[in-house]
Amino acid sequence: MRLSDLNTGETGVVVRVGGQGNFRKRLIEMGFIPGKKVTAVMNAPLKDPIEYEVLGYKVSLRREEASLIEISSEEEFNSGKPGAIRVALVGNPNCGKTSLFNMASGSHEHVGNYSGVTVDAKEGSFIWKGRRLIFVDLPGTYSLSAFSPEERFVRENLMENVPDVVINVVDASNLERNLYLTTQVKDMNLKVVMALNMYDELKKRGDRIDTKWLGRLLGMPVCPTVCRTGEGVPELLDTILEVADGPSSGEPVSVDRIIAGDDSEEIEKRYQFIHDALSKTYVRHIEPVGEKSWTEKIDAVVTNKWAAFPVFLLILYVIFQATFSLGEYPMNWIDWLVGKFGGLVGNLMKEGWLKDLLVDGIIAGVGSVLVFLPNILILYCFLSIMEDTGYMARAAFIMDKLMHRIGLHGKSFIPMVMGFGCNVPAIMATRAIESRKSRLITIAIIPFMSCAGRLPIFVLLAGAFFPRHSALALLAIYFIGVALAVLSALILSRFVKDDDLPFVMELPPYRVPTGKAVWRHTWEKGRQYLEKMATTILIGSVVIWCLGYFPRSGKDAEYQQEHSYIGQVGKAVAPALDPLGFDWKMDISLLSGVVAKELVVSTLGVMYASDAPEDPDNTQLQSALVSKVSLPAAVAFMLFILLYFPCIATFVAIKNETGKWKWAIAVCAYTMIVAWLCAFAGFHITALLI
């Protein structure tokens, strides 16, 4: 609990004062000492600042400053278990830090096997032996220098919000490199516990390590763990309680003092200390000459000069083929159930607007999107496997030269691939790119990566208009997006100037992902999809239905839609989209897609609800589209959906990550122009070919 959480008249006991340096010292000098009672006296008229009573006198603090002071109730303090213990997780990328966070706190953060997945701090709290532990999962970083945004974030968090305990998660299979960060964290005079993670891999290789002696040399307890399975985690949590309640290690030292002068000579001294400590505590098993590890054997194929790109293309094709072939059966089952449910509701209700709203608006709209849930789950399952095994880092490795030629960094490829899942976290993942130029260009081209929100549209149209070659059609549409992203990067690189930085990225060993981790990640994305259906898509479907239902004309359904409010809107924008072969119903779906791309399918489901002929080979909506839309128009529609204005969430993410509205507006305008031109070309080229 924070001091700022106290209501007027309430009293708490100071447990810990956060902050850094002179600011923290000033708070303590004013009487905010652990064990002292503090009462909230009153708030200013604008709720800030707040007046408190401590040591018998009144003092005013801003709410932001008061939030740095942790308090507890008198009962908790007197019981000897005051307040929560704030624990910061610090470690290199791929060390298993997020696995520990998930295992201990029960949070469902995704674990990715490449640098840059964790781009922000995640918090999770739980009770362990009567004490509340608050775990803060900080981004993976190799040092506390200011080289990357992630490193700056970790520095600021440790300096401005000093944790009670730091868990330094260390990869046991790569000790010498990992321990460099350990020495920097320890020099900050923080209470540190080392989680020597992936200890099973160390033992499997036949290596031996004296953890107690290593702990004495480093000045911290060392706990062997296997966070993937939970082995050693209970012992680690017990150690955290002991260290938190133990004596202070002194006033925290600013990381700036540690880094200042930390030149190449000082860095060499740190590594020499690490080398000396390991020489006394660590015995490495000597591999037989010529014997290769599994990682080396796999890399010999997937990073081979001739095989790398065919393997990558084959993997993508398998993913898309599985998305169709495996997803076809549950998709048809769900479509059948939606149809039967709509028919049942229609039979039970009396004629009227409420029946039309439920059947044609909600069930038809939401049901048309729900049908594609299996395809979404399959896509995310494969992406999760690619990330967790470590293959995604290899994809960035083999693509670096191409990325560099178009003015990007090899690391740009990772957010681009993440964009196939969702553009928003992909844009956030660009924080791992040190080069400002590469980061801005990558943000600008990510909207061309076909996100999972577009997948239902492409599955719908590819299955309807290319029934025998659905996977190839889907693969083609994805590659068109990638090709235009590459072309756009070439153009933008001529205008965005900045110094290039070297391509430095860890290639982690291959690891077999656990079924639990893959399922958890897949289900989390599926749950988000369902939540969107229960909120955005449901509301959008109702709005679209209402605009199409009113004003009432008393004539047939076709006339009613055409002369409704939504028909008037569709006809207003029709002149701009008529050259692409779209009818006014398709125009409306494009407008709704600005909110969320899934709404395109929902809108089509509402607009074409009464136009579906019987077709055992297609869903109801697919049958309606095939009967009403030409093949050239369908091709143009797919291209326009692929390239035009990203959803509102992506628009906001671009603004937040670049810090400028003009960059977000420029990206949206550019994507609209590209979408129109490509759709126009696609419509006329297809018309000539058929």
PLY file of the C-alpha trace (Angstrom):
ply
format ascii 1.0
element vertex 690
property float x
property float y
property float z
element edge 689
property int vertex1
property int vertex2
end_header
0.00 0.00 0.00
1.24 3.50 -0.84
0.94 6.62 1.31
-1.01 8.26 -1.52
-3.70 5.55 -1.08
-4.65 6.76 2.43
-8.04 8.42 2.66
-8.52 11.57 4.73
-8.36 10.72 8.44
-6.72 7.30 7.95
-3.41 6.35 9.56
-0.63 4.06 8.40
2.89 3.06 9.40
5.87 3.81 7.17
7.48 0.62 5.86
9.86 1.83 3.17
10.80 5.05 1.42
11.41 4.76 -2.31
13.05 7.23 -4.62
16.73 7.87 -5.13
19.58 10.02 -3.80
18.88 13.44 -2.28
15.14 13.16 -2.87
14.89 9.99 -0.78
17.21 11.46 1.84
15.02 14.56 2.12
11.88 12.49 2.74
13.61 10.58 5.54
14.89 13.82 7.08
11.32 15.12 7.16
10.33 12.22 9.42
9.17 9.53 7.03
11.13 6.85 8.87
10.15 3.14 8.87
7.96 2.49 11.91
6.57 6.04 12.24
2.83 6.73 12.05
1.51 8.98 9.29
-2.04 10.39 9.09
-3.68 11.86 5.99
-5.10 15.21 7.16
-6.67 16.67 4.03
-6.45 17.02 0.26
-6.04 20.28 -1.63
-9.13 21.40 -3.59
-7.74 19.78 -6.75
-6.84 16.57 -4.85
-3.14 17.43 -5.00
-1.04 18.03 -2.90
-1.99 16.17 0.29
-1.37 17.27 3.86
-0.01 14.61 6.26
0.82 14.56 9.96
4.08 12.85 10.97
6.10 13.25 14.19
3.49 15.73 15.46
3.76 18.28 12.64
2.04 18.88 9.32
3.78 18.39 5.99
2.53 18.70 2.41
3.47 16.18 -0.31
2.40 15.88 -3.90
0.49 12.67 -4.64
3.33 11.53 -6.92
5.86 11.91 -4.08
3.57 10.22 -1.55
3.28 7.21 -3.88
7.00 6.53 -3.28
6.39 5.86 0.42
5.16 2.35 1.24
2.99 1.94 4.32
1.08 -0.77 6.17
-1.56 -0.94 8.86
-0.48 -0.91 12.52
-1.64 -4.52 12.89
0.52 -5.69 10.01
3.54 -3.76 11.24
3.24 -5.04 14.81
2.88 -8.63 13.56
6.40 -8.41 12.15
5.15 -8.81 8.58
4.69 -5.21 7.42
3.75 -4.44 3.87
4.51 -6.17 0.63
7.96 -7.08 -0.63
8.70 -5.53 -3.99
10.89 -7.81 -6.09
12.46 -6.70 -9.38
13.43 -9.41 -11.90
16.57 -8.46 -13.80
18.49 -10.52 -16.32
19.74 -10.97 -19.87
17.29 -11.74 -22.68
16.45 -15.46 -22.92
17.50 -16.20 -19.34
14.03 -17.43 -18.29
13.06 -14.33 -16.38
9.49 -14.18 -17.68
9.11 -17.94 -17.09
9.93 -17.32 -13.42
7.47 -14.42 -13.35
4.71 -16.63 -14.77
5.56 -19.61 -12.56
5.68 -17.63 -9.32
2.98 -15.01 -9.80
0.61 -17.03 -11.95
0.57 -14.29 -14.56
0.11 -15.27 -18.18
2.82 -13.20 -19.86
4.11 -14.79 -23.06
7.61 -16.26 -22.96
9.51 -15.63 -26.20
12.92 -17.06 -27.01
14.47 -13.93 -28.52
15.47 -10.46 -27.37
12.82 -7.78 -27.26
9.68 -9.71 -26.25
9.37 -8.01 -22.86
9.30 -4.32 -23.74
7.72 -3.00 -20.56
7.54 -3.82 -16.87
4.87 -6.34 -15.88
3.65 -6.64 -12.28
2.16 -9.65 -10.54
1.50 -10.22 -6.86
0.89 -13.32 -4.76
1.09 -14.55 -1.17
4.01 -16.72 -0.05
4.07 -17.96 3.55
1.88 -15.11 4.72
3.82 -12.35 2.93
2.74 -10.55 -0.21
5.38 -10.54 -2.92
5.08 -8.09 -5.82
7.10 -9.31 -8.79
8.13 -6.73 -11.39
9.37 -8.31 -14.62
11.78 -5.78 -16.14
12.91 -5.97 -19.78
15.82 -8.25 -20.60
19.10 -6.33 -20.80
22.78 -7.17 -21.15
24.02 -4.26 -19.03
22.90 -1.09 -17.27
24.46 1.23 -19.85
22.19 3.49 -21.89
22.72 1.71 -25.21
19.11 0.63 -25.81
15.68 1.86 -24.64
15.31 -1.35 -22.61
18.55 -0.69 -20.71
17.48 2.88 -19.97
14.12 1.62 -18.73
15.76 -0.89 -16.35
18.15 1.77 -15.05
15.40 4.26 -14.35
13.22 1.65 -12.64
16.00 0.49 -10.31
17.01 4.08 -9.50
13.63 5.75 -9.10
11.67 2.87 -7.54
14.25 1.01 -5.49
13.03 -2.60 -4.97
13.27 -4.45 -1.65
15.00 -7.35 -3.40
16.39 -7.88 -6.88
16.24 -11.36 -8.40
19.08 -11.57 -10.88
18.04 -14.39 -13.22
21.14 -15.94 -14.79
21.32 -18.47 -17.62
23.40 -21.33 -16.23
24.44 -22.33 -19.75
26.06 -18.93 -20.39
27.44 -17.83 -17.05
30.37 -15.63 -18.00
28.30 -13.32 -20.21
25.33 -13.20 -17.80
27.41 -12.35 -14.73
28.53 -9.01 -16.20
25.07 -7.58 -15.43
25.24 -9.25 -12.01
28.34 -7.24 -11.04
26.67 -3.98 -12.07
23.49 -4.69 -10.09
25.47 -5.72 -7.01
27.53 -2.52 -7.15
24.29 -0.55 -6.68
24.17 -1.78 -3.04
20.84 -3.48 -3.63
19.71 -6.67 -1.92
20.24 -9.29 -4.64
19.36 -12.97 -4.93
20.63 -14.93 -7.92
18.32 -17.42 -9.62
20.75 -19.74 -11.43
18.22 -20.75 -14.05
18.19 -23.62 -16.56
20.25 -25.57 -14.05
19.02 -28.80 -15.61
20.86 -27.97 -18.84
24.07 -27.37 -16.89
23.79 -30.78 -15.21
22.81 -32.50 -18.45
26.06 -31.34 -20.04
28.00 -32.79 -17.13
29.12 -29.40 -15.76
29.56 -28.84 -12.03
29.30 -25.63 -9.99
29.73 -24.79 -6.30
26.79 -22.41 -5.83
27.55 -21.60 -2.19
31.14 -20.61 -2.90
30.08 -18.62 -5.97
27.52 -16.82 -3.81
30.19 -15.87 -1.26
32.45 -14.49 -3.98
29.62 -12.45 -5.53
28.08 -11.40 -2.23
24.62 -12.83 -2.75
22.72 -16.11 -2.26
22.65 -18.34 -5.36
19.58 -20.55 -5.88
19.59 -23.19 -8.66
16.25 -23.13 -10.53
14.48 -24.59 -13.53
11.77 -21.95 -13.98
10.23 -23.81 -16.92
9.15 -26.62 -14.57
9.16 -24.79 -11.23
12.10 -26.75 -9.81
13.90 -24.71 -7.14
11.34 -21.87 -7.18
10.00 -22.53 -3.62
13.56 -22.40 -2.24
14.12 -19.16 -4.18
11.00 -17.58 -2.65
12.12 -18.60 0.86
15.49 -16.95 0.21
13.75 -13.74 -0.92
11.93 -13.54 2.43
15.20 -14.06 4.34
17.06 -11.42 2.35
14.20 -8.91 2.52
14.04 -9.19 6.33
17.82 -9.23 6.68
20.18 -6.32 7.30
20.38 -3.50 4.78
23.24 -3.55 2.29
23.64 0.22 2.65
22.34 3.27 0.83
21.58 2.38 -2.82
24.22 3.71 -5.19
23.15 5.53 -8.33
23.78 3.46 -11.43
25.17 6.60 -13.09
28.14 6.47 -10.71
28.72 2.83 -11.63
28.55 3.41 -15.38
30.58 6.72 -15.35
34.14 5.73 -16.24
33.12 2.22 -16.95
35.26 2.34 -20.06
36.76 -0.60 -21.95
39.43 -1.07 -19.28
36.86 -1.20 -16.46
34.72 -3.61 -18.48
37.75 -5.88 -18.89
38.30 -5.76 -15.11
34.71 -6.87 -14.52
35.13 -9.80 -16.88
38.45 -10.69 -15.25
36.72 -10.79 -11.84
33.99 -13.01 -13.31
36.59 -15.29 -14.90
38.45 -15.63 -11.59
35.24 -16.38 -9.67
34.18 -19.07 -12.15
37.64 -20.64 -12.25
37.27 -21.35 -8.52
33.67 -22.57 -8.60
32.80 -23.91 -12.08
34.01 -27.07 -13.83
32.96 -27.38 -17.46
32.51 -30.76 -19.11
34.81 -31.12 -22.11
32.89 -32.14 -25.23
34.51 -34.78 -27.48
36.32 -33.22 -30.43
34.09 -32.92 -33.49
30.81 -33.59 -31.66
28.16 -30.97 -32.44
25.29 -29.86 -30.25
21.67 -30.05 -31.38
21.66 -26.27 -31.87
24.65 -26.48 -34.21
23.08 -29.34 -36.16
19.79 -27.49 -36.65
21.53 -24.23 -37.54
23.54 -26.07 -40.18
20.23 -26.45 -42.04
18.06 -23.45 -41.15
20.87 -20.89 -41.60
22.48 -22.65 -44.56
23.36 -20.45 -47.55
21.07 -22.39 -49.88
18.47 -23.86 -47.51
17.71 -20.92 -45.18
15.17 -19.08 -47.35
13.43 -22.19 -48.75
13.06 -23.49 -45.19
11.59 -20.18 -44.05
9.13 -20.09 -46.96
8.20 -23.74 -46.35
7.48 -23.00 -42.69
5.19 -20.12 -43.64
3.40 -22.25 -46.22
2.86 -25.04 -43.68
1.45 -22.49 -41.22
-1.02 -21.10 -43.75
-1.98 -24.53 -45.07
-2.62 -25.74 -41.52
-4.64 -22.59 -40.84
-7.03 -23.65 -43.60
-6.94 -27.45 -43.49
-6.99 -27.87 -39.70
-9.30 -24.94 -39.16
-11.84 -25.92 -41.83
-13.71 -28.53 -39.78
-14.20 -26.55 -36.53
-14.96 -23.47 -38.67
-17.79 -25.33 -40.41
-19.06 -26.72 -37.11
-19.21 -23.24 -35.56
-20.89 -21.84 -38.67
-23.50 -24.63 -38.49
-24.13 -23.94 -34.81
-24.44 -20.18 -35.43
-26.96 -20.85 -38.23
-29.00 -23.26 -36.10
-28.92 -20.89 -33.12
-30.08 -17.99 -35.29
-32.88 -20.13 -36.72
-33.95 -21.26 -33.24
-34.07 -17.70 -31.91
-35.97 -16.60 -35.02
-38.58 -19.34 -34.57
-39.12 -18.59 -30.88
-39.56 -14.83 -31.22
-42.37 -12.78 -32.67
-41.81 -10.68 -35.75
-40.46 -7.23 -35.01
-37.38 -5.09 -34.63
-36.08 -6.99 -31.57
-36.10 -10.29 -33.46
-34.35 -8.66 -36.42
-31.74 -7.12 -34.11
-30.92 -10.45 -32.43
-30.95 -12.60 -35.57
-29.65 -10.28 -38.31
-27.60 -7.92 -36.16
-26.04 -9.67 -33.17
-26.07 -13.37 -34.16
-25.23 -12.79 -37.84
-22.63 -10.11 -37.06
-20.81 -11.67 -34.11
-21.31 -15.20 -35.42
-19.62 -14.36 -38.73
-16.46 -13.41 -36.77
-16.71 -16.25 -34.22
-16.51 -18.73 -37.10
-12.82 -17.87 -37.59
-11.70 -18.41 -33.99
-10.09 -21.82 -34.83
-7.99 -20.19 -37.58
-6.81 -17.48 -35.19
-5.83 -20.07 -32.56
-3.90 -22.15 -35.11
-1.95 -19.12 -36.38
-1.01 -18.01 -32.86
-0.05 -21.55 -31.90
2.49 -21.71 -34.74
3.83 -18.22 -33.99
4.27 -19.21 -30.35
6.22 -22.32 -31.32
8.47 -20.29 -33.64
9.20 -17.83 -30.83
9.69 -20.32 -28.01
12.04 -22.61 -29.93
14.42 -19.77 -30.82
13.81 -19.94 -34.57
12.59 -16.32 -34.71
16.09 -15.09 -33.83
17.47 -17.17 -36.72
14.93 -15.56 -39.05
16.28 -12.14 -38.04
19.83 -13.44 -38.55
19.26 -14.66 -42.11
17.29 -11.52 -43.00
19.79 -8.95 -41.67
21.62 -8.36 -44.96
18.36 -7.79 -46.82
17.10 -5.57 -44.00
20.32 -3.53 -44.08
20.05 -3.01 -47.85
16.60 -1.48 -47.48
17.73 0.80 -44.67
16.63 -1.32 -41.72
18.25 -3.31 -38.94
18.18 -7.10 -38.67
16.17 -6.72 -35.47
13.45 -4.99 -37.52
12.44 -8.38 -38.85
11.22 -9.58 -35.45
8.55 -6.86 -34.99
7.58 -7.34 -38.64
6.89 -11.04 -38.05
5.13 -10.21 -34.77
2.89 -7.96 -36.88
1.34 -11.12 -38.33
-0.16 -11.58 -34.88
-1.07 -8.00 -33.94
0.34 -4.68 -35.10
0.10 -3.02 -31.67
2.59 -5.20 -29.70
4.73 -5.38 -32.86
5.06 -1.59 -32.84
5.86 -1.67 -29.12
8.53 -4.33 -29.77
10.45 -1.83 -31.92
11.80 -0.45 -28.63
14.44 -3.17 -28.86
15.85 -1.51 -32.01
18.65 0.84 -30.96
18.82 2.77 -34.25
16.29 5.63 -34.33
16.16 5.50 -38.14
15.42 1.77 -38.27
12.89 2.07 -35.47
10.88 4.83 -37.15
10.88 3.11 -40.54
9.92 -0.23 -38.98
6.99 1.41 -37.18
5.86 2.94 -40.47
5.82 -0.37 -42.40
4.40 -2.68 -39.72
0.78 -1.83 -40.75
1.51 -3.63 -44.04
2.01 -6.85 -42.06
-1.30 -8.69 -42.16
-2.45 -8.95 -38.54
-4.70 -11.64 -37.07
-7.62 -9.21 -37.29
-7.34 -9.34 -41.08
-7.01 -13.13 -41.12
-10.78 -13.85 -40.89
-11.35 -11.59 -43.91
-8.72 -13.36 -45.98
-9.87 -16.82 -44.88
-13.42 -15.79 -45.79
-12.53 -14.47 -49.25
-9.76 -16.93 -50.16
-11.98 -19.86 -49.20
-14.87 -18.47 -51.22
-13.09 -17.29 -54.37
-10.01 -19.59 -54.41
-11.38 -22.82 -52.91
-8.69 -25.07 -54.43
-5.73 -22.78 -53.73
-6.70 -21.06 -50.48
-3.31 -21.48 -48.77
-1.43 -20.15 -51.81
-3.80 -17.19 -52.05
-3.23 -16.44 -48.37
0.54 -16.81 -48.75
0.45 -14.48 -51.76
-1.48 -11.78 -49.93
0.95 -11.91 -47.02
3.94 -11.64 -49.34
2.41 -8.69 -51.17
2.26 -6.94 -47.80
5.89 -7.81 -47.09
6.98 -6.68 -50.57
5.25 -3.33 -50.19
6.75 -2.96 -46.73
10.22 -3.50 -48.23
9.53 -1.01 -51.04
8.24 1.53 -48.51
11.33 1.05 -46.35
13.55 1.78 -49.37
11.65 5.01 -50.00
11.54 6.13 -46.36
15.23 5.39 -45.77
16.05 8.23 -48.16
14.22 10.72 -45.97
14.88 9.47 -42.41
18.54 10.07 -41.59
20.43 8.60 -38.65
23.65 6.74 -37.88
23.52 3.00 -38.45
24.30 0.78 -35.49
25.93 -2.67 -35.66
23.76 -5.79 -35.78
24.36 -7.38 -32.38
21.77 -9.95 -31.30
22.00 -13.14 -29.31
21.21 -16.43 -31.03
19.89 -18.50 -28.12
20.14 -22.29 -28.12
17.13 -24.15 -29.44
14.72 -25.25 -26.74
11.71 -27.50 -26.85
8.68 -25.37 -25.90
6.44 -26.80 -23.23
2.90 -27.64 -24.22
1.67 -25.59 -21.28
3.49 -22.44 -22.42
2.31 -22.80 -26.03
-1.27 -23.46 -24.97
-1.24 -20.55 -22.51
0.00 -18.11 -25.14
-2.44 -19.41 -27.75
-5.40 -19.29 -25.38
-4.49 -15.78 -24.16
-4.73 -14.54 -27.74
-7.93 -16.50 -28.26
-9.38 -15.00 -25.10
-8.51 -11.50 -26.31
-10.26 -12.31 -29.59
-13.38 -13.46 -27.71
-13.28 -10.36 -25.51
-13.14 -8.19 -28.61
-16.18 -10.01 -29.97
-18.05 -9.41 -26.72
-17.26 -5.68 -26.80
-16.04 -3.93 -29.95
-17.51 -6.34 -32.50
-20.84 -6.70 -30.65
-21.28 -2.93 -30.35
-20.16 -2.41 -33.95
-22.60 -5.04 -35.21
-25.49 -3.41 -33.36
-24.56 0.05 -34.66
-24.25 -1.22 -38.24
-27.60 -3.02 -37.96
-29.34 0.08 -36.56
-27.96 2.28 -39.33
-29.21 -0.24 -41.87
-32.62 -0.74 -40.21
-33.62 2.92 -39.93
-35.39 4.90 -41.22
-38.03 2.27 -42.03
-39.35 2.30 -45.61
-41.87 -0.51 -45.44
-40.50 -2.04 -48.65
-38.33 -5.10 -49.41
-34.99 -5.72 -47.66
-32.82 -4.60 -50.58
-34.65 -1.27 -50.93
-34.60 -0.81 -47.13
-30.82 -1.21 -46.87
-30.11 0.97 -49.87
-32.20 3.87 -48.51
-31.23 3.52 -44.85
-28.73 5.74 -43.02
-25.92 3.30 -43.76
-26.95 3.13 -47.41
-26.67 6.92 -47.60
-23.19 6.81 -46.08
-22.14 4.06 -48.46
-23.34 6.03 -51.48
-21.51 9.14 -50.24
-18.12 7.38 -50.31
-18.93 5.25 -53.36
-17.43 7.62 -55.98
-13.97 7.18 -54.42
-14.22 3.38 -54.36
-16.30 2.61 -57.46
-13.14 2.34 -59.66
-12.11 -0.60 -57.46
-15.28 -2.59 -58.23
-16.75 -2.34 -54.70
-20.47 -2.05 -54.03
-21.75 0.25 -51.30
-22.01 -2.62 -48.80
-18.30 -3.34 -49.17
-17.60 0.40 -48.77
-19.42 0.38 -45.41
-17.44 -2.62 -44.18
-14.19 -0.77 -44.97
-15.32 2.20 -42.88
-16.18 -0.07 -39.94
-12.77 -1.73 -40.28
-11.12 1.48 -39.14
-12.26 0.65 -35.59
-11.15 -3.01 -35.75
-10.45 -5.13 -38.81
-12.65 -7.96 -37.50
-15.61 -5.61 -37.91
-15.24 -5.93 -41.69
-16.45 -9.54 -41.49
-19.11 -8.63 -38.94
-20.40 -5.82 -41.17
-20.44 -8.05 -44.24
-22.33 -10.63 -42.18
-24.99 -8.06 -41.28
-25.21 -6.48 -44.74
-25.38 -9.77 -46.68
-27.39 -11.72 -44.07
-30.39 -12.19 -46.37
-28.44 -12.87 -49.58
-27.03 -16.34 -48.86
-28.06 -19.14 -51.27
-27.72 -22.77 -50.21
-24.11 -24.01 -50.73
-22.80 -27.03 -48.80
-19.17 -26.15 -49.70
-19.22 -22.64 -48.20
-20.33 -20.84 -45.09
-23.48 -18.72 -45.33
-21.52 -15.49 -45.74
-19.15 -16.99 -48.32
-22.13 -18.13 -50.40
-23.64 -14.64 -50.29
-20.37 -13.00 -51.36
-19.78 -15.40 -54.25
-23.27 -14.64 -55.57
-22.94 -10.85 -55.24
-19.23 -9.97 -55.70
-17.07 -10.49 -58.81
-13.63 -12.12 -58.62
-11.75 -8.93 -59.64
-13.62 -6.97 -56.97
-12.78 -9.67 -54.37
-9.07 -9.47 -55.27
-9.14 -5.67 -55.04
-10.99 -5.89 -51.71
-8.36 -8.23 -50.24
-5.57 -5.89 -51.34
-7.34 -2.85 -49.93
-7.96 -4.60 -46.59
-4.30 -5.63 -46.47
-2.92 -2.14 -46.97
-5.32 0.57 -45.87
-5.63 2.56 -42.63
-4.59 0.51 -39.59
-7.09 0.18 -36.77
-7.49 2.91 -34.15
-5.38 0.96 -31.63
-2.47 0.77 -34.09
-2.85 4.47 -34.90
-2.55 5.35 -31.19
0.39 2.96 -30.75
2.27 4.70 -33.58
1.69 8.06 -31.93
2.78 6.80 -28.52
5.96 5.13 -29.77
7.07 8.01 -32.01
5.79 10.74 -29.71
4.29 12.63 -32.65
0.78 12.78 -34.09
2.13 13.85 -37.47
4.00 10.56 -37.87
0.84 8.56 -37.14
-1.23 10.73 -39.52
1.44 10.45 -42.23
1.49 6.64 -41.93
-2.32 6.49 -42.24
-2.38 8.78 -45.28
0.41 6.81 -46.95
-1.28 3.44 -46.38
-4.57 4.75 -47.81
-2.88 5.94 -51.01
-0.96 2.67 -51.43
-4.13 0.64 -50.75
-6.16 2.49 -53.39
-3.47 2.24 -56.07
-2.79 -1.47 -55.46
-6.50 -2.35 -55.31
-7.08 -0.45 -58.57
-4.24 -2.36 -60.23
-5.42 -5.67 -58.78
-8.99 -5.16 -60.02
-8.02 -4.39 -63.62
-5.23 -6.99 -63.88
-7.57 -9.73 -62.60
-10.30 -8.58 -65.00
-7.88 -8.95 -67.91
-6.76 -12.43 -66.84
-10.16 -14.07 -66.37
0 1
1 2
2 3
3 4
4 5
5 6
6 7
7 8
8 9
9 10
10 11
11 12
12 13
13 14
14 15
15 16
16 17
17 18
18 19
19 20
20 21
21 22
22 23
23 24
24 25
25 26
26 27
27 28
28 29
29 30
30 31
31 32
32 33
33 34
34 35
35 36
36 37
37 38
38 39
39 40
40 41
41 42
42 43
43 44
44 45
45 46
46 47
47 48
48 49
49 50
50 51
51 52
52 53
53 54
54 55
55 56
56 57
57 58
58 59
59 60
60 61
61 62
62 63
63 64
64 65
65 66
66 67
67 68
68 69
69 70
70 71
71 72
72 73
73 74
74 75
75 76
76 77
77 78
78 79
79 80
80 81
81 82
82 83
83 84
84 85
85 86
86 87
87 88
88 89
89 90
90 91
91 92
92 93
93 94
94 95
95 96
96 97
97 98
98 99
99 100
100 101
101 102
102 103
103 104
104 105
105 106
106 107
107 108
108 109
109 110
110 111
111 112
112 113
113 114
114 115
115 116
116 117
117 118
118 119
119 120
120 121
121 122
122 123
123 124
124 125
125 126
126 127
127 128
128 129
129 130
130 131
131 132
132 133
133 134
134 135
135 136
136 137
137 138
138 139
139 140
140 141
141 142
142 143
143 144
144 145
145 146
146 147
147 148
148 149
149 150
150 151
151 152
152 153
153 154
154 155
155 156
156 157
157 158
158 159
159 160
160 161
161 162
162 163
163 164
164 165
165 166
166 167
167 168
168 169
169 170
170 171
171 172
172 173
173 174
174 175
175 176
176 177
177 178
178 179
179 180
180 181
181 182
182 183
183 184
184 185
185 186
186 187
187 188
188 189
189 190
190 191
191 192
192 193
193 194
194 195
195 196
196 197
197 198
198 199
199 200
200 201
201 202
202 203
203 204
204 205
205 206
206 207
207 208
208 209
209 210
210 211
211 212
212 213
213 214
214 215
215 216
216 217
217 218
218 219
219 220
220 221
221 222
222 223
223 224
224 225
225 226
226 227
227 228
228 229
229 230
230 231
231 232
232 233
233 234
234 235
235 236
236 237
237 238
238 239
239 240
240 241
241 242
242 243
243 244
244 245
245 246
246 247
247 248
248 249
249 250
250 251
251 252
252 253
253 254
254 255
255 256
256 257
257 258
258 259
259 260
260 261
261 262
262 263
263 264
264 265
265 266
266 267
267 268
268 269
269 270
270 271
271 272
272 273
273 274
274 275
275 276
276 277
277 278
278 279
279 280
280 281
281 282
282 283
283 284
284 285
285 286
286 287
287 288
288 289
289 290
290 291
291 292
292 293
293 294
294 295
295 296
296 297
297 298
298 299
299 300
300 301
301 302
302 303
303 304
304 305
305 306
306 307
307 308
308 309
309 310
310 311
311 312
312 313
313 314
314 315
315 316
316 317
317 318
318 319
319 320
320 321
321 322
322 323
323 324
324 325
325 326
326 327
327 328
328 329
329 330
330 331
331 332
332 333
333 334
334 335
335 336
336 337
337 338
338 339
339 340
340 341
341 342
342 343
343 344
344 345
345 346
346 347
347 348
348 349
349 350
350 351
351 352
352 353
353 354
354 355
355 356
356 357
357 358
358 359
359 360
360 361
361 362
362 363
363 364
364 365
365 366
366 367
367 368
368 369
369 370
370 371
371 372
372 373
373 374
374 375
375 376
376 377
377 378
378 379
379 380
380 381
381 382
382 383
383 384
384 385
385 386
386 387
387 388
388 389
389 390
390 391
391 392
392 393
393 394
394 395
395 396
396 397
397 398
398 399
399 400
400 401
401 402
402 403
403 404
404 405
405 406
406 407
407 408
408 409
409 410
410 411
411 412
412 413
413 414
414 415
415 416
416 417
417 418
418 419
419 420
420 421
421 422
422 423
423 424
424 425
425 426
426 427
427 428
428 429
429 430
430 431
431 432
432 433
433 434
434 435
435 436
436 437
437 438
438 439
439 440
440 441
441 442
442 443
443 444
444 445
445 446
446 447
447 448
448 449
449 450
450 451
451 452
452 453
453 454
454 455
455 456
456 457
457 458
458 459
459 460
460 461
461 462
462 463
463 464
464 465
465 466
466 467
467 468
468 469
469 470
470 471
471 472
472 473
473 474
474 475
475 476
476 477
477 478
478 479
479 480
480 481
481 482
482 483
483 484
484 485
485 486
486 487
487 488
488 489
489 490
490 491
491 492
492 493
493 494
494 495
495 496
496 497
497 498
498 499
499 500
500 501
501 502
502 503
503 504
504 505
505 506
506 507
507 508
508 509
509 510
510 511
511 512
512 513
513 514
514 515
515 516
516 517
517 518
518 519
519 520
520 521
521 522
522 523
523 524
524 525
525 526
526 527
527 528
528 529
529 530
530 531
531 532
532 533
533 534
534 535
535 536
536 537
537 538
538 539
539 540
540 541
541 542
542 543
543 544
544 545
545 546
546 547
547 548
548 549
549 550
550 551
551 552
552 553
553 554
554 555
555 556
556 557
557 558
558 559
559 560
560 561
561 562
562 563
563 564
564 565
565 566
566 567
567 568
568 569
569 570
570 571
571 572
572 573
573 574
574 575
575 576
576 577
577 578
578 579
579 580
580 581
581 582
582 583
583 584
584 585
585 586
586 587
587 588
588 589
589 590
590 591
591 592
592 593
593 594
594 595
595 596
596 597
597 598
598 599
599 600
600 601
601 602
602 603
603 604
604 605
605 606
606 607
607 608
608 609
609 610
610 611
611 612
612 613
613 614
614 615
615 616
616 617
617 618
618 619
619 620
620 621
621 622
622 623
623 624
624 625
625 626
626 627
627 628
628 629
629 630
630 631
631 632
632 633
633 634
634 635
635 636
636 637
637 638
638 639
639 640
640 641
641 642
642 643
643 644
644 645
645 646
646 647
647 648
648 649
649 650
650 651
651 652
652 653
653 654
654 655
655 656
656 657
657 658
658 659
659 660
660 661
661 662
662 663
663 664
664 665
665 666
666 667
667 668
668 669
669 670
670 671
671 672
672 673
673 674
674 675
675 676
676 677
677 678
678 679
679 680
680 681
681 682
682 683
683 684
684 685
685 686
686 687
687 688
688 689
